[in-house]
Amino acid sequence: EDQLGLLLYNSGTVCDDGFDFNAADAICKVMGYTDAVKWTVAESFDIQSNYEINLDEVKCSDPEWESCSYTDTQDDINCGHSEDVFLSCNPTDTKRRKFALVDSDGKFIEGEDQLGLLLY
C-alpha cells in the first residue's frame, strides 16, 4: 500500500483549496519523483498543529511547478489543519531540491515507500 506524507511548504503545511492531481504531480516532480500516486486531506499527525499553514489555493494548469499559482500570504490563507494535504509519489532517484521527505520527528527520509512530511 502506498503511504502518504504530510506536505510542507516553507516549513508549513499546504491547504487543499484548489489542489488537484496536476498540483500533486508537479510537486512530486520537483522532488525528483516521476509523478503522484495519490493525495488526500487529513489531520493525522500530532505535529500538524506545530506548523502554520503556509500555502493555499494551489492551482496548476499542467503537471509542472512552473504552471502553478498559489497563495502564500498569511492574511489570505483561510484553512484549518483538517485541510492539510498528504501526498504519495511514484519513487525514482530523488534529488535535493525545493521539497524533501521527513518523518514525524523531522528527520530526513531516504529510500522508497516511506511515510513522511514533505518540506520546502
Phi, psi and omega in degrees: 000138179288136179261144181257139176247147177293129181273124176243146177228125184048046178063028175219165184282169181244128179278151183278354180303121180080349185289137177211189182292333173299315178296315180299313179298316182300315181293317177300318179296320178300326180282353180099004176273169180283316180186183181273146172270310179197167175211158179205179175238147182187165168240081190255331183258136177302329185284351182304321182291348177282349184250148167282162173269116189251355181216135184215162175053047178282115181230123182238131180281340174208175185280039176236135184303326181297339180272000188267144169241157184194167174249125177232019177264120185308322182294339183258359181269127185232058185230161169245168183293344174292350178256010179295139181275133169247140190223145173233131183245151173290128184290146172201186176295120182269151177235153175282110179227214184294330182246155177208162178258132172227156178274184184293350175262000180086010179272138180296141180253133174244150177101183185260162173054047180249141174278131181192179176263145177260121183252139174253000000 
